[in-house]
Amino acid sequence: MENHAAIYTLIWEFQVRAGKESEFERVYGPQGDWARFFAQSHEYLGTELHRDAITKSRYVTIDRWNSREAYETFRSQHAAAYQELDARCEALTERETPLGAFYSIGQPPRH
């Protein structure tokens, strides 16, 4: 059962091309190009970027939204710009894999 009050979280895994780590971190980090793009929506709650402790070229991003509907509406309304930014970023990675979309459990109320 979908909890509409829960935060909607998307998690992606990336294998970054050798020598592209710094640029990847700049683009995908919490103040990066993707975060600024998503921040056009007041429903976007932020991004975390994590680097694997052993495999230095492996990263995960965690993007949080107020709801699944908010994310899907944003994607739909900004589809062309999303595709353009995604295409510009392709040279940074060897592979990107969606790990899933999740709802939070027991989150405090949002204001």
N, CA, C and O of each residue as an XYZ file, in Angstrom:
444
protein
N       0.837     -1.187      0.000
C       0.000      0.000      0.000
C       0.879      1.248      0.000
O       1.826      1.347      0.781
N       0.575      2.163     -0.847
C       1.365      3.386     -1.007
C       1.022      4.383      0.089
O      -0.148      4.653      0.360
N       2.067      4.927      0.716
C       1.880      5.923      1.769
C       2.142      7.301      1.167
O       3.293      7.672      0.935
N       1.084      8.051      0.917
C       1.226      9.343      0.245
C       1.877     10.408      1.125
O       2.296     11.448      0.615
N       1.972     10.175      2.432
C       2.625     11.135      3.313
C       4.119     10.871      3.423
O       4.856     11.688      3.975
N       4.573      9.725      2.896
C       5.973      9.341      3.011
C       6.826     10.027      1.952
O       6.354     10.350      0.862
N       8.074     10.238      2.293
C       9.026     10.798      1.336
C       9.328      9.735      0.276
O       9.506      8.561      0.598
N       9.382     10.152     -0.965
C       9.686      9.282     -2.106
C      11.165      9.412     -2.407
O      11.660     10.515     -2.638
N      11.874      8.290     -2.406
C      13.327      8.290     -2.564
C      13.724      7.425     -3.755
O      13.266      6.292     -3.896
N      14.586      7.979     -4.611
C      15.118      7.251     -5.763
C      16.614      7.029     -5.536
O      17.340      7.952     -5.167
N      17.061      5.801     -5.761
C      18.475      5.470     -5.561
C      19.037      4.916     -6.869
O      18.474      4.004     -7.475
N      20.168      5.496     -7.284
C      20.866      5.091     -8.505
C      22.304      4.714     -8.174
O      22.928      5.313     -7.297
N      22.816      3.728     -8.875
C      24.217      3.339     -8.776
C      24.922      3.724    -10.074
O      24.374      3.564    -11.165
N      26.150      4.233     -9.938
C      26.942      4.652    -11.097
C      28.330      4.037    -11.038
O      28.956      3.972     -9.981
N      28.796      3.591    -12.192
C      30.191      3.204    -12.368
C      30.812      4.345    -13.177
O      30.487      4.534    -14.349
N      31.702      5.098    -12.544
C      32.255      6.312    -13.147
C      33.515      5.977    -13.943
O      34.334      5.160    -13.522
N      33.653      6.619    -15.091
C      34.838      6.412    -15.935
C      36.094      6.900    -15.206
O      36.068      7.898    -14.485
N      37.170      6.184    -15.410
C      38.456      6.551    -14.804
C      38.830      7.975    -15.196
O      38.742      8.348    -16.366
N      39.243      8.758    -14.225
C      39.645     10.139    -14.458
C      38.497     11.131    -14.460
O      38.729     12.336    -14.551
N      37.266     10.653    -14.361
C      36.085     11.525    -14.400
C      35.452     11.715    -13.018
O      34.398     12.340    -12.902
N      36.082     11.185    -11.982
C      35.480     11.201    -10.644
C      35.187     12.615    -10.135
O      34.097     12.866     -9.621
N      36.114     13.517    -10.266
C      35.909     14.887     -9.770
C      34.758     15.571    -10.492
O      33.916     16.211     -9.862
N      34.721     15.438    -11.794
C      33.635     16.051    -12.559
C      32.299     15.402    -12.209
O      31.291     16.094    -12.064
N      32.289     14.083    -12.073
C      31.069     13.378    -11.677
C      30.566     13.906    -10.332
O      29.380     14.197    -10.183
N      31.459     14.028     -9.365
C      31.077     14.513     -8.040
C      30.518     15.932     -8.108
O      29.578     16.268     -7.388
N      31.091     16.753     -8.965
C      30.597     18.123     -9.118
C      29.191     18.131     -9.726
O      28.335     18.899     -9.288
N      28.951     17.297    -10.715
C      27.677     17.283    -11.428
C      26.573     16.593    -10.626
O      25.425     17.036    -10.637
N      26.921     15.510     -9.933
C      25.913     14.689     -9.250
C      25.822     14.954     -7.752
O      24.956     14.383     -7.089
N      26.672     15.788     -7.208
C      26.665     16.075     -5.777
C      25.471     16.897     -5.341
O      24.672     17.323     -6.175
N      25.338     17.127     -4.031
C      24.167     17.825     -3.490
C      24.008     19.275     -3.947
O      22.924     19.844     -3.812
N      25.060     19.878     -4.482
C      24.971     21.234     -5.033
C      25.217     21.235     -6.540
O      25.397     22.292     -7.145
N      25.224     20.051     -7.140
C      25.594     19.895     -8.539
C      24.496     20.220     -9.536
O      23.418     20.699     -9.182
N      24.807     19.946    -10.782
C      23.905     20.264    -11.891
C      22.534     19.589    -11.741
O      21.498     20.217    -11.962
N      22.541     18.304    -11.363
C      21.268     17.597    -11.203
C      20.464     18.188    -10.056
O      19.260     18.404    -10.194
N      21.105     18.451     -8.937
C      20.393     19.017     -7.783
C      19.808     20.387     -8.129
O      18.674     20.684     -7.754
N      20.563     21.215     -8.835
C      20.042     22.524     -9.232
C      18.871     22.377    -10.206
O      17.905     23.137    -10.143
N      18.964     21.410    -11.090
C      17.877     21.147    -12.025
C      16.610     20.737    -11.268
O      15.538     21.296    -11.500
N      16.734     19.756    -10.360
C      15.579     19.297     -9.601
C      15.028     20.388     -8.682
O      13.829     20.422     -8.405
N      15.892     21.267     -8.216
C      15.479     22.317     -7.272
C      14.508     23.324     -7.889
O      13.994     24.193     -7.184
N      14.252     23.220     -9.181
C      13.215     24.048     -9.792
C      11.847     23.714     -9.197
O      10.915     24.515     -9.268
N      11.741     22.522     -8.611
C      10.498     22.100     -7.967
C      10.603     22.293     -6.464
O      11.592     21.886     -5.854
N       9.592     22.910     -5.861
C       9.565     23.053     -4.403
C       9.282     21.705     -3.729
O       9.369     21.601     -2.506
N       8.946     20.683     -4.505
C       8.681     19.337     -3.994
C       9.958     18.500     -3.857
O       9.942     17.444     -3.225
N      11.048     18.965     -4.439
C      12.336     18.276     -4.358
C      12.961     18.569     -2.998
O      13.022     19.720     -2.568
N      13.425     17.512     -2.322
C      13.957     17.657     -0.964
C      15.473     17.558     -0.869
O      16.042     17.855      0.181
N      16.137     17.146     -1.946
C      17.591     17.115     -1.914
C      18.185     15.819     -2.435
O      17.492     14.830     -2.672
N      19.501     15.870     -2.603
C      20.278     14.753     -3.132
C      21.450     14.477     -2.215
O      22.068     15.396     -1.676
N      21.746     13.204     -2.047
C      22.980     12.776     -1.388
C      23.807     12.016     -2.414
O      23.264     11.305     -3.260
N      25.122     12.171     -2.333
C      26.043     11.424     -3.186
C      26.981     10.646     -2.275
O      27.570     11.203     -1.349
N      27.111      9.349     -2.549
C      27.977      8.484     -1.745
C      28.957      7.747     -2.659
O      28.584      7.251     -3.721
N      30.215      7.688     -2.223
C      31.261      6.970     -2.952
C      31.579      5.685     -2.197
O      31.714      5.692     -0.974
N      31.696      4.598     -2.921
C      32.001      3.296     -2.330
C      33.346      3.348     -1.606
O      34.312      3.918     -2.115
N      33.401      2.757     -0.429
C      34.615      2.785      0.391
C      35.724      1.911     -0.184
O      36.896      2.128      0.125
N      35.382      0.936     -1.008
C      36.394      0.035     -1.567
C      36.599      0.270     -3.059
O      37.733      0.411     -3.519
N      35.511      0.312     -3.810
C      35.579      0.522     -5.259
C      35.401      2.009     -5.538
O      34.273      2.500     -5.597
N      36.499      2.722     -5.708
C      36.476      4.194     -5.773
C      35.697      4.759     -6.960
O      35.338      5.936     -6.960
N      35.436      3.935     -7.965
C      34.693      4.420     -9.131
C      33.198      4.129     -9.027
O      32.446      4.407     -9.961
N      32.767      3.577     -7.907
C      31.354      3.236     -7.711
C      30.707      4.260     -6.777
O      31.220      4.548     -5.695
N      29.572      4.800     -7.217
C      28.841      5.806     -6.458
C      27.362      5.439     -6.414
O      26.873      4.667     -7.239
N      26.659      6.008     -5.435
C      25.197      5.973     -5.433
C      24.683      7.380     -5.159
O      25.284      8.147     -4.406
N      23.562      7.697     -5.787
C      22.854      8.938     -5.486
C      21.537      8.571     -4.830
O      20.931      7.542     -5.130
N      21.110      9.443     -3.925
C      19.830      9.297     -3.242
C      19.096     10.621     -3.413
O      19.496     11.644     -2.856
N      18.025     10.589     -4.187
C      17.223     11.787     -4.445
C      15.912     11.657     -3.694
O      15.246     10.624     -3.766
N      15.539     12.712     -2.971
C      14.313     12.687     -2.168
C      13.314     13.731     -2.677
O      13.664     14.864     -3.006
N      12.055     13.290     -2.725
C      10.945     14.120     -3.175
C       9.806     14.009     -2.180
O       9.713     13.022     -1.450
N       8.951     14.996     -2.143
C       7.788     14.963     -1.259
C       6.838     13.821     -1.594
O       6.149     13.307     -0.713
N       6.798     13.419     -2.871
C       5.901     12.337     -3.277
C       6.329     11.807     -4.639
O       7.065     12.452     -5.385
N       5.843     10.619     -4.927
C       6.079     10.035     -6.248
C       5.438     10.910     -7.324
O       6.019     11.145     -8.384
N       4.244     11.381     -7.031
C       3.526     12.221     -7.992
C       4.308     13.490     -8.315
O       4.352     13.921     -9.467
N       4.927     14.086     -7.292
C       5.721     15.297     -7.512
C       6.888     15.012     -8.441
O       7.160     15.786     -9.359
N       7.573     13.909     -8.205
C       8.700     13.534     -9.064
C       8.230     13.279    -10.498
O       8.811     13.804    -11.449
N       7.192     12.484    -10.646
C       6.709     12.151    -11.982
C       6.188     13.372    -12.729
O       6.388     13.491    -13.938
N       5.523     14.274    -12.024
C       5.060     15.513    -12.652
C       6.241     16.344    -13.127
O       6.236     16.858    -14.245
N       7.253     16.476    -12.277
C       8.442     17.232    -12.666
C       9.094     16.610    -13.898
O       9.417     17.317    -14.853
N       9.289     15.295    -13.881
C       9.907     14.604    -15.019
C       9.114     14.837    -16.296
O       9.693     15.073    -17.356
N       7.803     14.770    -16.199
C       6.948     14.963    -17.357
C       7.031     16.395    -17.887
O       7.142     16.610    -19.094
N       6.978     17.362    -16.986
C       6.993     18.768    -17.389
C       8.354     19.227    -17.887
O       8.434     20.208    -18.627
N       9.428     18.541    -17.500
C      10.785     18.935    -17.865
C      11.507     17.837    -18.636
O      12.730     17.718    -18.553
N      10.755     17.035    -19.385
C      11.309     15.864    -20.072
C      12.453     16.223    -21.020
O      13.484     15.550    -21.017
N      12.292     17.250    -21.813
C      13.340     17.607    -22.780
C      14.613     18.057    -22.073
O      15.707     17.638    -22.452
N      14.489     18.896    -21.058
C      15.657     19.363    -20.312
C      16.321     18.217    -19.559
O      17.547     18.174    -19.451
N      15.520     17.287    -19.035
C      16.063     16.117    -18.345
C      16.910     15.299    -19.316
O      18.040     14.927    -19.000
N      16.367     15.023    -20.484
C      17.090     14.240    -21.495
C      18.380     14.938    -21.932
O      19.404     14.291    -22.149
N      18.315     16.257    -22.056
C      19.494     17.018    -22.457
C      20.596     16.922    -21.401
O      21.756     16.685    -21.739
N      20.248     17.101    -20.139
C      21.229     17.003    -19.066
C      21.767     15.579    -18.963
O      22.968     15.382    -18.780
N      20.902     14.603    -19.076
C      21.316     13.206    -19.030
C      22.304     12.894    -20.155
O      23.302     12.210    -19.928
N      22.041     13.381    -21.341
C      22.928     13.148    -22.481
C      24.297     13.798    -22.256
O      25.321     13.217    -22.615
N      24.322     14.992    -21.668
C      25.594     15.662    -21.376
C      26.427     14.890    -20.361
O      27.655     14.977    -20.365
N      25.768     14.142    -19.502
C      26.457     13.422    -18.421
C      26.911     12.018    -18.812
O      27.656     11.384    -18.064
N      26.480     11.528    -19.961
C      26.805     10.159    -20.366
C      28.298      9.884    -20.420
O      28.725      8.768    -20.124
N      29.094     10.864    -20.787
C      30.540     10.661    -20.916
C      31.223     10.443    -19.564
O      32.380     10.024    -19.518
N      30.522     10.723    -18.472
C      31.121     10.586    -17.142
C      31.049      9.168    -16.592
O      31.802      8.807    -15.688
N      30.141      8.367    -17.140
C      29.900      7.051    -16.549
C      30.036      5.922    -17.563
O      29.815      6.098    -18.761
N      30.406      4.763    -17.040
C      30.413      3.543    -17.845
C      29.056      2.852    -17.751
O      28.611      2.183    -18.683
N      28.406      3.036    -16.589
C      27.125      2.374    -16.363
C      26.343      3.146    -15.301
O      26.925      3.689    -14.362
N      25.040      3.186    -15.459
C      24.167      3.705    -14.409
C      22.993      2.743    -14.278
O      22.412      2.296    -15.266
N      22.666      2.442    -13.031
C      21.657      1.431    -12.750
C      20.683      1.949    -11.699
O      21.105      2.340    -10.611
N      19.391      1.960    -12.004
C      18.437      2.334    -10.956
C      18.341      1.203     -9.935
O      18.058      0.062    -10.300
N      18.572      1.508     -8.672
C      18.478      0.499     -7.623
C      17.079      0.408     -7.046
O      16.734     -0.573     -6.387
N      16.269      1.436     -7.295
C      14.888      1.363     -6.870
C      14.320      2.681     -6.413
O      15.024      3.679     -6.265
N      13.016      2.650     -6.193
C      12.271      3.789     -5.657
C      11.632      3.306     -4.358
O      11.060      2.217     -4.301
N      11.737      4.133     -3.316
C      11.344      3.725     -1.981
C      10.500      4.795     -1.308
O      10.600      5.978     -1.633
N       9.667      4.365     -0.365
C       8.947      5.276      0.504
C       9.569      5.205      1.894
O       9.961      4.129      2.348
N       9.659      6.326      2.556
C      10.203      6.379      3.913
C       9.239      5.729      4.897
O       8.028      5.675      4.678
N       9.814      5.242      5.980
C       9.048      4.653      7.070
C       9.353      5.480      8.326
O      10.516      5.670      8.682
N       8.323      5.961      8.979
C       8.507      6.672     10.236
C       9.235      7.990     10.148
O       9.929      8.365     11.093
N       9.102      8.704      9.050
C       9.722     10.024      8.912
C       8.953     11.046      9.727
O       7.732     10.948      9.848
N       9.647     12.025     10.286
C       8.932     13.117     10.968
C       8.122     13.932      9.952
O       8.437     13.915      8.762
N       7.105     14.631     10.397
C       6.297     15.433      9.476
C       7.143     16.507      8.786
O       8.065     17.076      9.370
N       6.794     16.761      7.517
C       7.472     17.816      6.738
C       6.696     19.108      6.918
O       5.472     19.101      7.057
N       7.422     20.213      6.914
C       6.766     21.520      7.073
C       6.738     22.271      5.783
O       6.225     23.389      5.730
